[in-house]
Amino acid sequence: MAQAFLGQIMLTPYNFAPKNFAQCNGQTMSISQNQALFSLLGVTYGGNGSTTFMLPNLQSRTPIGMGTAPSGSMYPIGQVAGTENVSLINSQVPPHMHVAAYSTASAAARSPANGLYGNTGSTSIYANAGGAPQQVLLNQATVSQGGGNQPHPNLQPYLALNFCIALNGIFPSRN
């Protein structure tokens, strides 16, 4: 590899940073010992700006290009967003069916409150759909539950590699 630019990030397939590189793991750096790199990064990735600055942290992150996306979304350099696990809310769950439970035992009550559908023999138990429904709390076992309020993984397929940043190299010219 030709000499790297100072601050250049590269991927490596091994679990260490090569000579003159550091892992992009968000570590805190001393400004006094890394003035040139600080002049490029500033506190974009953290630090107090007077004695310390931080390297980018690409652990468990997918890099994305900075700027304005075709959708109009803005992605300023250094922005951190996204999450590895997501709990869905009702409006995000697609329409679906739940299984209704019933009992083969003889029905023993006229009210559905805290009960299951039961065997009524020849008695009709359904009303026409046009009637005004009453709201009562049925036994929880009447309709099966869906979900479990547990987050699900929200990760695209991935291959873990090591992101490293050049601590020494050619100072990048803006021209």
Secondary structure, 3 states (H helix, E strand, C coil): CCCCECCCEEEECCCCCCCCEEECECCEEECCCCHHHHHHHCCCCCCCCCCEEECCECCCCCCCCCEECCCCCEECCCCCCCCCEECCCHHHCCCCCCCECEEEEECCCCCCCCCCEEECCCCCCCCCCCCCCCCCCCCHHHECCCCCCCCEECCCCCCCCEEEEECCCECCCCC
